[in-house]
Amino acid sequence: MDTRSSRRRPRVRAALAAAVAAGLGASLLGSLPAAAAGEPLTVRYRNGGSGNAQASPWLKVVNTGSAPVALSQVKLRYYFTADAPPAGYRFACDWAVRGCANVTGTFGTVTTPGAAADRYLEIGFTAGAGTLAPGADSGDLQLRFHRSDWQPVEQGDDYSFGAEQTGYADWARVTASVAGVQVWGTAPGGPGVPAGQVLFDDLDYTGHDDPALAAHGWNARSGGGGPGVGGASWATENVTFARQAGNSVMTLRTTTAGTAESTRQSEFHSRATKFRYGTYAARVRFADAPVTGPDGDHLVQSFFAINDLRAPMADDYSEYDFEYLPNGGWGEPSNIFFATSWETYGPERSDNVYTTSRSSFAGWHDLVLTIDAGGIVYHVDGVEFARHDARYLPERPMVIAFNQWLTDLAGHAGTEERAYEEQVDYVLHVKDQVLSPAQVNGAVAAYRAAGTSFTDSVPAS
């Protein structure tokens, strides 16, 4: 990774600020460090039995990240309440796609016991269980445990138990860790739904014209203006929603046939300019190649917070970007990922700091940005990617936005139509609080477990 200052030409910034003042404002005015612990996982659960002779938690582990995960680095914890203080427990594996010989089960004591749990069953894997490829799951883990004396097991007060869960579903009450770092779920007494002022949106909408979008404070951009190709348009219909693997996912689509008139870009942003300090998070899927047509366009896929530039070199301008350029651009010859913090810019110069990784970022990524008095920190998949100092802190509130656009038409000269897609799973902002990536994962899992697809208690500024 490389950190530098002042990268893009001021005219590019001017176009983007114009989008805030006009497009956004129209509504209201090297590689990442290798770290297995940063790889996101999901745990799915079903109640595999009935009766009270034993508990039967059936589990699946899903790799929702973009790199393989060795199962030998993964630990799962199922939390329960001991039926009597001296009770001992025994573990059994009845069936596992990866082989019961490659599955281990041990019991431990919760360090801060509460009414919901004082014990846990920890599931581990040997090297023989192999790895999980991106998008793959472990297959069934048909597990059970019982009291050593075979007395009845009372599950009604067990934290991780779901009596009505007769089919597999994401289950936040079973945690997962990779190499000792929790990456999924909420332990009893651990982080759950954040207290305070929070925006969470699981992006569960029917389309760009769903009335709930405006009611929830969002806008799919339309019309013209920068950034990007002069004369291109922003198409509301290029913002779509569909369910994938049990969650609603937003897709931003960009199409072009090599001319400004044929170029239709996409943007989704908050109507309110009310976000400043705190935690910003989203799960975003970047792509290296178009979904149709030839490759090569200078594409930008992004998640960012921004406000408008009131005057050249105004010191109250703010912008914080996650940006992926799969085909290069801005003078870069190939794929590059930017985390950029902006102080201001003008016609002749810019004042920013940025950190880059010149590698592929194709696939799903958990992106977390935190802003507090100490500075700005960017995380990608649980790993710190960039840290920028307090000189770049925001002086005014911002909007939250996602967009996908072309910097120019020089990347590919052909006239065959091509289409690119960026996808977003959720968006979260917690005002004035710095959450770790694990706390973000826990918060999202807790909202989903509670059936909350949208909440917004962040006040208008």
KENU-219083 format. One record per residue (C-alpha): residue in one letter; x, y, z. Coordinates in steps of 0.25 Angstrom, whole numbers, padded with zeros to 4 digits, always signed. Layout:
residues N
aXYZ;...
//
This chain:
residues 461
m+0000+0000+0000;d+0004+0014-0003;t+0000+0027+0004;r+0002+0041-0003;s-0004+0054-0005;s-0012+0062-0016;r-0015+0052-0026;r-0026+0056-0036;r-0027+0068-0045;p-0035+0079-0039;r-0045+0079-0051;v-0049+0065-0047;r-0052+0070-0033;a-0060+0081-0038;a-0069+0072-0046;l-0071+0064-0034;a-0074+0076-0025;a-0084+0081-0035;a-0091+0067-0034;v-0093+0070-0019;a-0098+0084-0021;a-0107+0080-0033;g-0109+0065-0034;l-0108+0062-0019;g-0112+0076-0014;a-0124+0076-0023;s-0131+0067-0013;l-0128+0076-0002;l-0122+0088-0008;g+0003-0012-0013;s-0008-0021-0008;l-0016-0022+0005;p-0008-0030+0016;a-0012-0044+0016;a-0020-0047+0028;a-0030-0058+0029;a-0037-0051+0041;g-0042-0041+0031;e-0049-0050+0023;p-0064-0049+0025;l-0072-0062+0028;t-0087-0064+0031;v-0092-0075+0040;r-0106-0082+0037;y-0113-0090+0047;r-0125-0099+0048;n-0131-0107+0060;g-0128-0121+0056;g-0136-0129+0067;s-0148-0129+0076;g-0150-0134+0090;n-0141-0131+0102;a-0131-0142+0102;q-0121-0134+0095;a-0118-0121+0087;s-0116-0122+0072;p-0110-0110+0066;w-0108-0112+0051;l-0099-0102+0045;k-0093-0097+0032;v-0082-0087+0030;v-0082-0079+0017;n-0070-0071+0012;t-0076-0058+0008;g-0063-0052+0005;s-0054-0051-0008;a-0042-0060-0003;p-0041-0075+0001;v-0042-0077+0016;a-0036-0089+0023;l-0046-0096+0032;s-0035-0100+0041;q-0034-0085+0045;v-0050-0084+0048;k-0056-0086+0061;l-0072-0085+0064;r-0078-0083+0077;y-0092-0088+0081;y-0096-0082+0094;f-0105-0088+0105;t-0109-0088+0119;a-0104-0100+0128;d-0116-0108+0134;a-0109-0109+0147;p-0096-0104+0152;p-0089-0117+0152;a-0094-0122+0139;g-0084-0128+0129;y-0087-0129+0114;r-0082-0138+0103;f-0082-0134+0088;a-0085-0143+0076;c-0084-0141+0061;d-0095-0149+0054;w-0092-0144+0040;a-0083-0134+0033;v-0080-0132+0018;r-0066-0129+0021;g-0065-0142+0030;c-0068-0143+0045;a-0054-0147+0047;n-0050-0133+0043;v-0060-0126+0053;t-0056-0124+0067;g-0065-0120+0079;t-0061-0114+0092;f-0068-0107+0104;g-0065-0094+0110;t-0070-0084+0120;v-0075-0070+0117;t-0066-0060+0123;t-0077-0051+0127;p-0089-0060+0130;g-0103-0055+0128;a-0117-0060+0128;a-0116-0064+0113;a-0103-0073+0114;d-0092-0077+0123;r-0086-0088+0114;y-0083-0090+0100;l-0080-0101+0090;e-0068-0098+0082;i-0067-0104+0068;g-0054-0105+0061;f-0048-0112+0049;t-0035-0120+0046;a-0027-0117+0033;g-0034-0129+0027;a-0047-0120+0026;g-0040-0112+0015;t-0043-0098+0011;l-0056-0090+0007;a-0055-0084-0006;p-0062-0070-0008;g-0077-0072-0008;a-0076-0087-0004;d-0081-0093+0009;s-0077-0104+0018;g-0089-0113+0016;d-0097-0119+0027;l-0091-0120+0041;q-0101-0128+0048;l-0097-0127+0062;r-0102-0130+0076;f-0099-0130+0091;h-0105-0136+0103;r-0102-0136+0118;s-0092-0146+0123;d-0103-0152+0132;w-0113-0153+0121;q-0123-0144+0129;p-0132-0135+0121;v-0126-0123+0114;e-0135-0110+0115;q-0132-0102+0103;g-0143-0091+0105;d-0133-0082+0112;d-0122-0084+0103;y-0116-0072+0096;s-0113-0079+0082;f-0125-0088+0082;g-0137-0085+0072;a-0148-0095+0074;e-0156-0090+0061;q-0143-0090+0052;t-0146-0103+0044;g-0138-0098+0032;y-0125-0092+0030;a-0124-0077+0032;d-0113-0067+0036;w-0112-0067+0051;a-0105-0056+0058;r-0106-0063+0072;v-0095-0073+0067;t-0082-0066+0066;a-0070-0069+0056;s-0056-0065+0058;v-0044-0066+0048;a-0030-0067+0054;g-0036-0063+0068;v-0043-0050+0062;q-0058-0050+0063;v-0064-0047+0049;w-0079-0052+0051;g-0090-0051+0061;t-0093-0045+0074;a-0088-0052+0087;p-0097-0051+0099;g-0093-0038+0105;g-0086-0034+0093;p-0089-0023+0083;g-0103-0023+0077;v-0111-0012+0072;p-0103+0001+0074;a-0109+0010+0085;g-0110+0025+0080;q-0113+0031+0067;v-0112+0021+0056;l-0116+0019+0041;f-0117+0005+0036;d-0123+0001+0023;d-0123-0014+0018;l-0127-0008+0004;d-0140-0016+0003;y-0147-0008-0008;t-0155-0012-0021;g-0148-0002-0030;h-0143+0012-0032;d-0158+0017-0032;d-0161+0010-0019;p-0168+0021-0011;a-0161+0015+0002;l-0148+0021-0004;a-0152+0035-0003;a-0159+0032+0011;h-0146+0027+0016;g-0137+0038+0011;w-0131+0033-0002;n-0130+0037-0016;a-0126+0030-0029;r-0119+0041-0037;s-0125+0046-0051;g-0120+0056-0061;g-0107+0061-0065;g-0094+0067-0059;g-0081+0062-0054;p-0073+0054-0050;g-0069+0046-0062;v-0071+0047-0077;g-0077+0061-0081;g-0090+0059-0087;a-0093+0046-0080;s-0106+0044-0072;w-0110+0038-0059;a-0121+0028-0060;t-0130+0025-0049;e-0134+0012-0055;n-0120+0007-0054;v-0122+0006-0039;t-0129-0007-0036;f-0132-0017-0025;a-0133-0032-0024;r-0131-0043-0014;q-0119-0051-0013;a-0116-0062-0003;g-0127-0057+0006;n-0123-0042+0006;s-0128-0031-0003;v-0116-0025-0011;m-0115-0012-0019;t-0109-0012-0032;l-0103+0001-0039;r-0102-0001-0054;t-0093+0007-0064;t-0095+0005-0079;t-0087+0011-0091;a-0085+0009-0106;g-0073+0018-0106;t-0080+0032-0107;a-0084+0042-0097;e-0099+0041-0102;s-0099+0026-0100;t-0092+0026-0086;r-0102+0024-0075;q-0097+0024-0061;s-0103+0022-0047;e-0103+0028-0033;f-0110+0026-0020;h-0109+0036-0009;s-0116+0041+0004;r-0125+0053+0002;a-0120+0059+0015;t-0107+0065+0018;k-0106+0061+0032;f-0094+0051+0034;r-0081+0055+0040;y-0074+0048+0051;g-0076+0034+0054;t-0075+0020+0047;y-0079+0018+0032;a-0080+0004+0027;a-0085-0004+0015;r-0083-0017+0008;v-0080-0015-0006;r-0077-0024-0018;f-0067-0018-0028;a-0065-0025-0042;d-0053-0026-0051;a-0061-0029-0064;p-0074-0024-0070;v-0086-0033-0069;t-0088-0031-0084;g-0079-0026-0095;p-0064-0024-0096;d-0056-0019-0085;g-0046-0007-0083;d-0054+0005-0079;h-0048+0014-0069;l-0059+0011-0058;v-0060+0016-0044;q-0068+0008-0034;s-0070+0015-0020;f-0075+0017-0006;f-0073+0031+0000;a-0077+0043+0008;i-0077+0057+0003;n-0082+0071+0004;d-0082+0083-0006;l-0070+0092-0009;r-0075+0106-0006;a-0063+0113-0012;p-0049+0109-0018;m-0040+0104-0007;a-0051+0106+0004;d-0047+0100+0016;d-0060+0094+0020;y-0061+0084+0009;s-0060+0069+0012;e-0060+0056+0005;y-0056+0042+0009;d-0055+0031-0002;f-0054+0017-0004;e-0052+0016-0020;y-0048+0004-0029;l-0043+0006-0043;p-0043-0008-0049;n-0037-0003-0062;g-0028+0008-0057;g-0030+0023-0060;w-0025+0036-0055;g-0012+0032-0061;e-0012+0018-0055;p-0010+0007-0065;s-0018-0005-0058;n-0027-0008-0046;i-0025+0001-0033;f-0032+0003-0020;f-0032+0017-0014;a-0036+0022+0000;t-0036+0037+0000;s-0038+0048+0010;w-0040+0062+0005;e-0038+0075+0011;t-0041+0084-0001;y-0038+0087-0015;g-0037+0098-0025;p-0035+0101-0040;e-0020+0099-0039;r-0018+0089-0027;s-0024+0080-0018;d-0022+0077-0003;n-0024+0062+0000;v-0017+0050+0005;y-0019+0036-0001;t-0015+0021+0001;t-0015+0011-0011;s-0014-0003-0014;r-0010-0007-0028;s-0018-0021-0028;s-0031-0027-0032;f-0042-0024-0022;a-0053-0032-0030;g-0063-0038-0021;w-0071-0035-0008;h-0064-0026+0002;d-0067-0020+0016;l-0064-0006+0016;v-0063+0002+0029;l-0059+0017+0031;t-0058+0023+0044;i-0056+0038+0047;d-0054+0044+0061;a-0045+0055+0067;g-0033+0046+0065;g-0034+0045+0050;i-0040+0036+0039;v-0038+0021+0038;y-0042+0012+0026;h-0044-0003+0028;v-0046-0013+0017;d-0050-0027+0021;g-0047-0025+0036;v-0033-0020+0033;e-0028-0006+0034;f-0025-0001+0020;a-0022+0014+0023;r-0021+0024+0034;h-0021+0039+0031;d-0018+0050+0041;a-0028+0060+0048;r-0024+0071+0038;y-0034+0065+0028;l-0046+0064+0038;p-0060+0069+0033;e-0064+0083+0037;r-0078+0081+0032;p-0088+0070+0031;m-0089+0061+0018;v-0097+0052+0010;i-0095+0037+0008;a-0094+0032-0006;f-0090+0021-0016;n-0088+0023-0030;q-0082+0016-0043;w-0077+0025-0054;l-0066+0026-0065;t-0055+0036-0064;d-0054+0037-0079;l-0056+0029-0092;a-0041+0026-0095;g-0041+0013-0088;h-0048+0005-0099;a-0050+0011-0113;g-0061+0001-0118;t-0075+0004-0121;e-0081-0009-0116;e-0090-0007-0104;r-0084-0012-0090;a-0090-0011-0076;y-0083-0011-0063;e-0089-0014-0049;e-0086-0010-0034;q-0094-0016-0023;v-0098-0012-0009;d-0103-0021+0002;y-0106-0011+0013;v-0102+0003+0018;l-0099+0007+0033;h-0096+0020+0040;v-0094+0021+0055;k-0093+0036+0059;d-0082+0040+0068;q-0077+0026+0071;v-0065+0018+0066;l-0069+0003+0063;s-0059-0008+0060;p-0062-0016+0048;a-0066-0028+0057;q-0076-0018+0064;v-0081-0014+0050;n-0083-0029+0047;g-0090-0031+0060;a-0099-0019+0058;v-0103-0023+0044;a-0106-0037+0049;a-0114-0033+0061;y-0123-0024+0052;r-0125-0035+0042;a-0128-0045+0054;a-0138-0035+0059;g-0145-0034+0045;t-0141-0019+0044;s-0138-0015+0030;f-0138+0000+0032;t-0136+0010+0044;d-0132+0024+0044;s-0130+0032+0057;v-0119+0042+0052;p-0125+0056+0053;a-0125+0066+0042;s-0113+0075+0044;
//
